[in-house]
Each structure stands twice: as C-alpha cells, then as structure tokens.
Amino acid sequence: MTPRRFAWLDGLRARIAVALFAALLIQFVGGEIIFDRVESARMERGRAQRLADWLQFADEFIGTRPDAIERMNAMWEPRLHIVRTAAPPPRDIAQGDVGDPEIVERIVAAQPRLGRMGLRAAREGDALHGTVRLGDGGWLAFRSEDYFEGHSQLYHYTASVLLLILCVVLLALLFGRMIARPLAQIAKAAERVGRDEAVPISVEGPREVRQVAAAFDRMQTRLLGHVRDKLQSLAAMSHDLRTPLARLRLNASTVEDAETRAALEQDVREMEAFVTSVLDYLRGNDPEKEQQADIASIVMTVVDEARDAGDAVTYDGPDRLESVTRPLKLKRLVRNIVQNATRHAGNAAVTLSSPPHAIVITVDDDGPGIPESELESVFAPFTRLDASRSRHTGGAGLGLAIARQLVGRLDGAISLQNRAEGGLRVTIELPWTTNCNTPLEDHI
C-alpha cells in the first residue's frame, strides 16, 4: 500500500513521469560531473598558459619604457596585478621554496623558461599570487584575483535544464495517460460487469493493452452467458413449482379435518413464499436502463402500498427528489426492506434525505435487532437468525441478500445498525445523478 502522503505516486502516469525524470536527472548530473572534470582540466591548462604568457611578456616588456608596469596593470586589470621589486621577496609564499608545486609545474609546462626564473606561486582563496625573477635581476610580484574562479556549466544552463525537464515530464504524463486510460476503463468495467449486462470498453492504447481489453471483452461475454443460463434454469424450476403448489392447495381444501387442512395450507403458503423469494432473487439480474425518476414518489408509493396492506409504516422526507436511477429495482429494494421490517418488527419508519451528491434512505423498526457479530453475515443468501427470525414469519433468508443485490445494481451501498433505543436501522446510500445522457465510458 502506498502511504497517504505519497498517494499521487500510486498512478501509472506519475510513476512513468518520476522514472523518466529520475533517469534524465541521473544522466544530466552524471554527464555534468564528467564534463565538469574534463572542462576543469582544460581550464586549468588555459589559465596556466595565459599566466605564463603574461609573465613572459612582462619580462620582455618591463624594461622597454618607464610606465611599463602601469600600462600592463591597466591592460590586465582585474585579471593580473604586478609589482616590481629590487630585493627578492621573503620566502613565506607557501610551504617550500616554490609554493604549490602542481601550480608551478603547470605554469612552467606552458613556458619552460619560467622554471629557470625561480617561479614561485601559491593559492589564496580564488586568487593566485607569486613571484618570478626578471631577466635584469629584479623581481616581479604578481597576483591574479580570479585565477581559480569558475562555476559548473549547470549554473549557466539552469533555464535550459528546467525547460528540458518540464518537457520530459509533460511527455511522460501524456505517454502515461495513453497507457493508463484504457487500463482504467478495463478496471472500472470489471467493477461493473455482471450488474446488468455486458459493459462495452474501447479497445485502444498499446498492443498489450488492446490485447487485455479484447480478452476481457471475450471473458465477460462468456461469463455473463454462463450466468444467464444458470439463472434461467433456476428461474424456470422455481416457476414450474407453482403448478404443483396450486394442486396442493386445491387438494388441501378437500381435507375434512380442519386442523390437518390448516397445517397443509400453512405449508403451501410457506412454499409459495419461498418460491417467490427465490424468483425475486433471480430477477435481481434482469437488465434495466437508467432513467430520470422521482425518488420521493417511488418511496412514498412503497409506503402507501404497505399501509394499504395494514402495516404500520410512516414516511418522512421531501415530496419530490429527481435523480437518475433504475426505478423498478429501486422500488423492489425499498419494498423488500420495508416488508422485512414489518414482517419481523411489525412497523417501519422510512426517511428520505439528500445530502450533497447522495441520496440516503433509512428504514427504522422497533424489532429485536440483529446481534452485532451477525450484521454482515445476514446478507448471505438463505441465512436465518433463530433469535430474530422464525419460519412462521414466512421468510426464506433471502430478504437482505436481495437488498444487497439490488443496491449493487444501483451503484449504492447498504448497511445495518442496531438502534440505541432498540430495533434495527437499515441505511441505503445511492449516488445522486441528474444527467442520464452521460456517455457510458464516463461511468466505466
């Protein structure tokens, strides 16, 4: 798992961009280090050659005219400043007689004659100072203030480097988007597949991504075909059971013993309720297109139906609430939860609200609730809780399984919570969408 502070690195585009940026940075810095070493050696030779030429020129020109020193200082300022002395300078220029041997050796290599002139030189910060004996026996003290000044070429090309890095990062993001977009479509399609019908995905991107998209499309076609065959078979079997059940009801009515007849009719009612629950569970996979609908009207219709059947059901919420949904599935979902509450608790309080970007439907009852450890397991098909469910209620253990199935088809979520004052609260959260013409690829 990527830490929260590095969540932006979790995407493919970001990782490609970072990888290219790191590679470019390593290449540039490494190349700059190598170039800097080569350039430094070349500049050292160039500086030594220039200083040697100046000192050679000073030795030859200094005796030609009285103002030679002033003219040379004016000509070389600020690169070099020279002073002529009659007495030899003290030997404190550096350790040893010649100062810095490497610098002296480099200057002498440029002008071998300076080696016979007692050249001494030493470094002082970015400056170089030293002395050399002139041909007429005098001494010349020199100082070059910026002899060792110089910066890496990286500083001279900062703007170019930043522009290059920016271009590489933008290209990396574009390249990553070309790869990540079809992969994201495949991932979202995989999340939605099987909810209603096959989800079309665009086959685009690199060859490998196109192969994955095509393979996924074939896979979902085979999978959905297999599931439909199984569901159709089960639905047909459940539907065909209605005929023998009708015969059983007819035969039960001919039994003379009242107690036996009542027991048989009760068994028939339980079997019919079970068959009806199974058919409802299987019909949860029936396709239904999204459309604009009044959520409040659907919920109030379910509440009115329950009241007409003699159940204690109340409604609290707006009179109108438009959203894009699958109306039949939503109606079956709310009816299922309300019937589940009235069957096991005898009452239901339905509340509809619309927080930002969501629709929330809550159904409260005053029943025994559900043990905390079973709040998740009750969503499994054919699950009964002996403490709160009874065969006399007519339940088949499919009520909450059907509810979760329908919520999944509506792209929502359902949760259970025991109320502090007693009873159970069922919370349904659905997305609030007002545009039903949104292209499919924007949803997947």
C-alpha positions in Angstrom: 0.0 0.0 0.0 1.2 3.5 -0.9 1.4 5.8 2.2 -1.2 8.6 2.1 1.4 11.3 1.7 2.7 9.5 -1.5 -0.8 8.7 -2.8 -0.1 10.7 -6.0 2.6 8.1 -6.8 0.1 5.3 -7.0 -0.9 6.1 -10.6 0.8 4.7 -13.7 1.3 8.2 -15.2 3.0 9.5 -12.1 5.3 6.6 -11.9 6.3 6.8 -15.5 6.9 10.5 -15.1 9.0 10.0 -12.0 11.0 7.2 -13.6 11.8 9.4 -16.7 12.6 12.4 -14.5 15.0 10.3 -12.4 16.7 8.8 -15.4 17.0 12.3 -17.0 18.4 13.7 -13.8 20.9 11.0 -13.3 22.0 11.2 -16.9 22.3 15.0 -16.8 24.1 15.2 -13.4 26.4 12.3 -14.3 27.2 13.9 -17.7 27.7 17.3 -16.0 30.2 15.7 -13.5 32.2 14.1 -16.2 32.1 17.2 -18.4 33.0 19.4 -15.4 36.1 17.3 -14.7 37.2 17.5 -18.3 36.4 21.2 -18.5 38.2 21.9 -15.3 41.4 20.3 -16.6 41.1 22.2 -19.8 40.5 25.5 -18.0 43.5 24.8 -15.7 45.7 24.4 -18.7 44.3 27.5 -20.3 44.8 29.6 -17.1 48.3 28.4 -16.7 49.1 29.1 -20.4 47.6 32.7 -20.1 49.5 33.5 -16.9 52.8 32.1 -18.3 52.4 34.2 -21.5 51.7 37.3 -19.4 54.7 36.7 -17.2 56.9 36.0 -20.2 55.6 39.2 -21.9 56.2 41.2 -18.6 59.8 40.0 -18.5 60.4 41.2 -22.1 58.4 44.4 -21.9 59.1 45.7 -18.4 62.5 47.3 -19.3 61.4 49.0 -22.6 59.7 52.1 -21.0 59.3 53.7 -17.6 55.5 53.3 -17.4 55.5 49.6 -18.5 54.2 48.4 -15.1 51.3 50.9 -15.1 50.4 50.1 -18.7 50.5 46.3 -18.1 48.3 46.6 -14.9 45.8 48.8 -16.8 45.7 46.3 -19.6 45.4 43.2 -17.5 43.1 44.5 -14.7 41.4 42.8 -12.9 42.9 39.5 -14.2 46.5 40.3 -13.1 48.3 42.9 -11.0 52.1 43.1 -11.0 54.6 45.0 -8.9 58.4 45.2 -9.5 60.8 45.0 -6.5 64.5 45.3 -6.4 65.0 43.0 -3.4 64.0 39.4 -3.5 60.6 38.8 -1.7 60.6 36.8 1.6 60.1 33.0 1.4 56.8 32.9 3.1 54.7 32.5 0.0 53.8 28.9 0.9 55.3 25.8 2.3 58.6 25.1 0.5 60.6 27.3 -1.9 58.2 27.2 -4.9 54.8 27.3 -3.1 52.3 25.0 -4.7 54.3 22.5 -6.8 51.4 21.5 -9.0 50.5 25.0 -10.0 54.2 25.9 -10.6 54.6 22.8 -12.7 51.6 23.6 -14.8 52.8 27.2 -15.5 56.3 26.0 -16.2 54.9 23.4 -18.6 53.3 26.2 -20.6 56.6 28.4 -20.6 59.6 26.3 -19.6 61.8 29.5 -19.4 59.8 30.5 -16.2 61.3 27.4 -14.4 64.8 28.9 -14.7 63.5 32.3 -13.5 62.7 31.0 -9.9 59.0 31.0 -10.3 57.1 30.7 -7.0 53.2 30.6 -6.8 50.6 29.7 -4.2 46.8 29.8 -3.8 44.9 32.1 -1.6 41.1 31.5 -2.0 40.3 32.1 -5.6 43.4 34.2 -6.1 46.9 33.1 -7.1 50.0 35.1 -6.0 53.7 34.6 -6.5 57.0 35.9 -7.7 59.4 35.5 -10.5 62.9 36.8 -11.1 63.2 39.0 -14.1 66.0 38.8 -16.7 67.6 42.1 -15.5 68.0 40.7 -12.0 64.9 42.3 -10.4 61.9 40.6 -9.0 58.3 40.7 -10.2 55.4 40.0 -7.7 52.1 39.1 -9.3 48.6 38.5 -8.1 45.7 37.2 -10.1 42.4 37.7 -8.1 40.1 35.5 -10.2 42.6 32.8 -11.2 40.6 29.9 -9.7 37.1 31.4 -10.2 34.7 29.2 -12.3 31.3 27.6 -12.0 29.9 24.4 -13.2 28.1 24.7 -16.5 25.0 23.6 -14.7 24.6 27.1 -13.3 24.9 28.7 -16.8 22.2 26.4 -18.3 19.7 26.3 -15.4 16.8 27.7 -17.6 17.6 25.3 -20.4 17.8 22.4 -17.9 14.5 23.3 -16.3 12.7 23.6 -19.6 14.1 20.2 -20.7 12.9 18.6 -17.5 9.5 20.1 -17.9 9.2 18.9 -21.4 10.2 15.4 -20.4 7.7 15.3 -17.5 4.9 16.5 -19.7 5.7 13.9 -22.4 5.8 11.3 -19.7 2.4 12.3 -18.3 1.0 12.2 -21.8 2.5 8.8 -22.5 1.3 7.5 -19.2 -2.2 8.7 -19.9 -2.2 6.9 -23.2 -1.5 3.7 -21.3 -3.4 4.3 -18.1 -6.7 5.5 -19.6 -7.6 2.2 -21.3 -6.4 0.3 -18.2 -8.6 2.4 -16.0 -11.6 1.7 -18.3 -10.9 -2.0 -18.1 -10.7 -1.8 -14.3 -14.0 0.1 -14.0 -15.7 -2.2 -16.5 -14.6 -5.2 -14.4 -16.1 -3.5 -11.3 -19.5 -3.1 -13.1 -19.6 -6.3 -15.1 -22.5 -8.6 -14.2 -24.6 -5.8 -12.6 -27.0 -5.6 -15.5 -25.4 -6.5 -18.8 -22.1 -6.6 -20.7 -20.1 -3.4 -20.3 -18.6 -2.2 -23.6 -15.0 -0.9 -23.4 -13.0 0.9 -26.0 -10.0 -1.2 -27.4 -7.2 1.4 -27.7 -3.7 2.0 -26.4 -0.6 -0.1 -26.9 -0.8 -3.6 -28.4 -0.6 -5.3 -25.0 -3.4 -3.1 -23.5 -5.6 -3.8 -26.6 -5.0 -7.5 -26.1 -6.1 -7.2 -22.4 -9.2 -5.2 -23.4 -10.2 -7.7 -26.1 -9.6 -10.7 -23.7 -11.7 -9.0 -21.0 -14.5 -8.4 -23.5 -14.5 -12.1 -24.5 -14.3 -13.1 -20.9 -17.3 -11.1 -19.8 -19.3 -12.3 -22.7 -18.7 -16.0 -21.8 -19.2 -15.3 -18.1 -22.5 -13.5 -18.5 -23.7 -16.1 -20.9 -22.9 -18.8 -18.4 -24.6 -16.9 -15.5 -27.7 -16.2 -17.6 -28.1 -19.9 -18.5 -27.8 -20.9 -14.8 -30.2 -18.2 -13.7 -32.8 -19.1 -16.4 -32.7 -22.7 -15.4 -33.2 -21.9 -11.7 -35.9 -19.4 -12.5 -37.7 -21.9 -14.7 -37.5 -24.6 -12.0 -38.9 -22.2 -9.4 -41.6 -21.0 -11.7 -42.6 -24.6 -12.5 -43.0 -25.3 -8.8 -46.1 -23.1 -8.8 -48.2 -25.7 -10.7 -47.8 -28.5 -8.1 -48.2 -25.9 -5.3 -51.5 -24.9 -6.8 -52.6 -28.6 -6.9 -51.5 -29.0 -3.3 -53.6 -26.0 -2.3 -56.6 -27.4 -4.1 -56.1 -30.9 -2.6 -55.7 -29.3 0.9 -59.1 -27.7 0.6 -60.8 -31.1 0.3 -59.4 -32.4 3.5 -62.2 -32.7 6.0 -60.2 -32.4 9.2 -59.8 -28.7 9.9 -56.6 -28.9 11.8 -54.9 -31.0 9.1 -56.3 -28.7 6.4 -54.9 -25.6 8.2 -51.4 -27.3 8.6 -51.3 -28.2 4.9 -52.4 -24.7 3.8 -49.7 -23.2 6.0 -47.1 -25.4 4.4 -48.3 -24.4 1.0 -48.1 -20.7 1.9 -44.5 -21.1 3.2 -43.5 -23.0 0.0 -45.1 -20.2 -2.2 -43.3 -17.5 -0.2 -40.1 -19.4 -0.6 -40.6 -19.8 -4.4 -41.5 -16.1 -4.6 -38.3 -15.1 -2.7 -36.2 -17.2 -5.0 -37.7 -15.7 -8.1 -37.2 -12.2 -6.7 -33.5 -13.0 -6.0 -33.0 -14.4 -9.5 -34.9 -11.4 -11.1 -32.3 -9.1 -9.5 -30.1 -9.7 -12.5 -32.7 -8.5 -15.0 -31.4 -5.6 -17.1 -32.9 -2.2 -16.7 -31.7 1.1 -18.2 -31.1 4.2 -16.1 -33.6 7.0 -16.4 -34.7 10.2 -14.7 -37.2 9.4 -11.9 -38.7 10.9 -8.8 -37.1 9.1 -5.9 -39.5 10.5 -3.4 -42.5 9.3 -5.4 -41.1 5.8 -5.6 -40.5 5.6 -1.8 -43.9 7.1 -1.0 -45.6 4.6 -3.3 -44.0 1.7 -1.4 -45.1 3.2 1.9 -48.7 3.6 0.7 -48.8 0.0 -0.5 -47.6 -1.2 2.9 -50.3 1.0 4.6 -53.0 -0.4 2.3 -51.9 -3.9 3.4 -52.5 -2.9 7.0 -48.8 -2.4 8.0 -47.7 0.4 10.4 -45.4 2.3 8.1 -44.5 6.1 8.2 -42.7 8.4 5.7 -40.5 11.4 6.4 -38.9 13.3 3.5 -39.3 15.6 0.6 -42.3 15.4 -1.7 -40.1 15.4 -4.8 -36.5 14.4 -5.4 -35.3 13.9 -9.0 -32.4 11.7 -9.9 -31.1 9.2 -12.5 -31.8 5.6 -11.3 -33.3 2.3 -12.2 -36.9 2.8 -10.9 -38.1 -0.8 -10.9 -35.0 -2.0 -9.0 -35.2 0.9 -6.6 -38.9 0.2 -5.9 -38.2 -3.5 -5.3 -35.3 -2.6 -3.0 -37.3 -0.3 -0.8 -40.3 -2.7 -0.7 -38.0 -5.5 0.3 -36.6 -3.6 3.2 -40.0 -2.3 4.4 -41.5 -5.8 4.2 -38.6 -7.2 6.0 -39.1 -4.6 8.8 -42.9 -5.1 9.1 -42.5 -8.9 9.0 -40.1 -9.1 11.9 -40.8 -5.9 13.9 -44.4 -5.1 13.0 -43.6 -1.5 12.0 -41.3 0.6 9.8 -40.3 4.3 9.7 -38.9 5.4 6.3 -36.8 8.5 6.0 -35.6 10.0 2.7 -32.8 12.7 2.7 -30.4 14.2 0.1 -27.0 15.2 1.5 -24.5 16.6 -1.1 -24.1 14.2 -4.1 -26.0 11.4 -2.4 -29.5 10.0 -1.7 -30.0 8.3 1.7 -32.9 6.1 2.6 -33.2 4.8 6.2 -35.7 2.3 7.4 -36.1 2.0 11.2 -38.0 -0.6 13.1 -38.7 -1.5 16.8 -37.9 -5.2 16.5 -35.3 -7.3 18.3 -32.5 -6.1 16.1 -29.6 -8.3 15.0 -26.5 -9.4 17.0 -23.5 -7.3 16.2 -21.5 -10.3 15.2 -24.2 -11.2 12.5 -24.7 -7.8 10.9 -22.6 -8.8 7.9 -23.4 -12.5 7.6 -27.2 -11.9 7.3 -26.6 -10.6 3.8 -25.7 -14.1 2.7 -28.5 -16.0 0.8 -30.7 -18.3 2.8 -29.3 -17.0 6.1 -31.7 -17.1 9.1 -31.2 -15.9 12.7 -33.1 -18.1 15.1 -33.2 -15.3 17.7 -34.9 -12.8 15.4 -36.3 -14.9 12.5 -38.9 -17.6 12.6 -40.4 -19.9 10.0 -43.8 -18.6 11.0 -42.9 -15.2 9.5 -42.7 -16.7 6.0 -39.1 -15.6 5.4 -36.7 -17.6 3.2 -33.5 -16.0 4.3 -33.3 -14.1 1.0 -34.6 -10.6 2.0 -31.3 -8.9 2.8 -29.5 -10.9 0.1 -31.9 -9.5 -2.5 -31.5 -6.0 -1.0 -27.7 -6.1 -1.3 -28.0 -7.4 -4.8 -30.3 -4.6 -5.9 -28.2 -2.0 -4.2 -25.2 -3.2 -6.2 -27.2 -2.8 -9.4 -27.9 0.8 -8.3 -24.2 1.6 -7.6 -25.1 2.2 -4.0 -24.3 0.7 -0.5 -26.4 -0.8 2.3 -25.6 -1.1 6.0 -27.2 -2.3 9.2 -27.0 -0.8 12.6 -28.7 -1.6 15.9 -30.5 1.4 17.3 -29.6 2.6 20.8 -33.3 2.8 21.7 -33.9 -0.7 20.3 -34.6 -2.1 16.9 -32.7 -2.1 13.6 -31.8 0.7 11.2 -31.2 -0.1 7.5 -29.3 2.6 5.7 -29.3 2.8 1.9 -26.9 5.2 0.2 -27.3 5.9 -3.6 -25.5 8.3 -5.9 -27.4 11.4 -6.9 -27.1 11.9 -10.7 -29.1 14.4 -12.7 -27.8 13.7 -16.2 -28.9 10.3 -17.7 -27.2 11.1 -21.1 -23.7 10.8 -19.7 -21.6 8.6 -22.1 -21.0 5.1 -20.8 -17.3 5.4 -20.9 -17.5 8.2 -18.4 -19.1 5.8 -16.0 -16.8 2.9 -16.5 
